[in-house]
C-alpha cells in the first residue's frame, strides 16, 4: 500500500466516523426539536444524497467496460485453452463452498438467537406502515421472476440481445452482467487461439481500457472523503432510533455472523489454503474492505480489489483478471448469508416454521439467487421477496428489514469483496500458468 493509498483509506475512515457522530448528534437534538430533524432529513435528501450518488455513479460508469476488459484479459493471458478448465473448475468450486458455508452460519445464528420472535408487535406495525409501499414494489418484482428451468438458465447467460441485456435501464442500473461475463470469457478464449502478434495487440488494447477505467476511478476516489460521510449521515438520520432499537437484535446477529465468516472462515482459508500470513494479508486488504463498506457495491470496489491483488498480494495477473471480475457477480457470500437470515427472520416474525429440510432448500436457493444479484447497493431486495414467496411467507415482510438494509448492505458487501480476494489468493496458489507473478 502506497502512502497515498494509506492517507486516502484513513481519510475515508475519518469521514465514516464524522458522518456517524453527526448523525447520532442530529437524532439526539431532533428528539427535543423535531423541526431540526425534519430539516436535516430534507438537507440530506436534496444535498447529501446527490453528492453521494455522484461518487457512486462515477464508479458505476466504469463497471461494464472494466468487467469485460479485466475478464477477457485474464482469459487471454492463459498460454493455452487447456488451462481454462482447471482454473474455472477451482474458481466455481470455491465460490459454491464459500457461499454455502456463509448461508449455513447465518441460518444457525438465526435459529439460535431467534430475533424475529422477540420483535415487538407495535414495532412490527410501525415498520410495515413505514415501508409497506416500497415492500409492495419489491414483492411485485420478485413475484414476476420466472421459475428456474434449464431454459431460464440459458436465457440468463445467453439472451438473444447481448448488448440489450447488460445495458440495463434506470431501475436496474447495471443491467444483467452475467451475459457480459460469458461474452468476455468467450472473447478471451478466442484470443488464446489467435496467437502471436494479434493476441498481443488485443491484450494491449484491453489493458488500455483497464488503465482508462482506473483513471476514472481515481477521479471518483478524490470525492470519497466527502461523499462517504454524506452517505453515512443520511442513512442514520433517516432510520431513526426507534427502528434501530426494534431491529437491534437482528442487525447485531447478522453483522456478527458476517464478520465471523469474513475473519473466521476466510482467515482459515488464507492460512491453510493460501498459506499467507494473516496480519499482513488483512492489513493489505484494508483499503479494499473500507471501500466496499462505504460504497455498498462490489462492482464499485472491483478496481481497488484488482489493484491490491496484483500489486500488494502479488497474485498472477491472469488469475486476478479471471477470478475477481467473476467473483464480483457470482461469489456473493455476504449476500447469500443475508438472504438466508432475512427469510428466516421474517418467517419468525410471521410465525412460519421452516423445517430443517426447508432450511436446506433455502440454503441452496440463497446461494443460487445470490449469483443473480446485481453488484450494486440494494440489489438483493427483489430476490429476497421472491424467496419469501417461495416458502409461503408474506413477501410484504421484506418491509420489516428495509429500514436497516443499507447498514447491513455495507457489511455484506465487505464480506462479498473480502471473500472474492481470499478466493483469488487460494486459486492463485494452486494454479500454475508458466508465468512469473
Secondary structure, DSSP 4 states (H G I P E B T S, - for coil): --HHHHHHHHHHHHHHHHHHHHHHHHHHHHHH-HHHHHHHHHHIIIIIHHHHHHHHHHHHHTHHHHHHHHHHHHHHTSSSTHHHHHHHHHHHHHHHHHHHHHHHHHHHHHHHH-GGGG--HHHHHHHHHHHHHHHHHHHHHHHTSPP--HHHHHHHHS-SSHHHHHH--TTTSS---HHHHHHHHHHHHHHHHH-HHHHHHHHHHHHHHHHHHHHHHHHHHHHHHHHHHHHHHHHHHHH-HHHHHHTHHHHHHHHHHHHHIIIIIHHHIIIIIS---HHHHHHHHHHHHHHHHHH--HHHHHHHHHHIIIIIS---HHHHHHHHHHHHHH--HHHHHHHHHHHHHHHHHTTPPPPHHHHHHHHHHHHHHHHTS-SSTTTTHHHHHHHHHHTT--GGGGHHHHHHHHHHHHHHHHHHHHHHHHHHHHHHHT---SS--
